[in-house]
Amino acid sequence: MSITGLPEFSFQFNTDSIGEVTGEKFTGSFTYVRPNIRSLSDIGRYEAALNGNSQGLEPNVRVMNKVLANLRYTLTDYPKWWLESGYGIDLYDLNVVLEIYVKCDEFERKFEKKVEEAAQKKLENT
């Protein structure tokens, strides 16, 4: 827990994935940082740019764009291949991107659960 009583806002993790399309091995260390207001704004703008003005985008493309936008602005430390792939957008192996996103999403869920538990505990103690 940090000084404010909140859990840590970042975490490090490793990935060791094999691309389902290319068969290439992707390994490395990442640092994920929960998005602040600026990052949320950047994520929203980037997601909108990826989606364009197309009303007819397939739902799975919109989800993929949301994932890419989130990772672009929440991963602060990453292997060289991640940067060289345009933060994942130039990869052929969507499974690699999704495996990274799932780890970040799991951290978010745990963070929110800890915050809820701390709030509940505080209510019980008042």
Protein Blocks (a to p, Z undefined) as FASTA:
>chain_A
ZZkopacfbdcdddddddfklopacedddddddddfklmmmmmmmmmmmnomafkbcfkl
mmmmmmmmmmmmmcmbdcfklmmnonomlpmblmlmmmmmmmmmmmmmmmmmmmmmmmmm
mmmmZZ
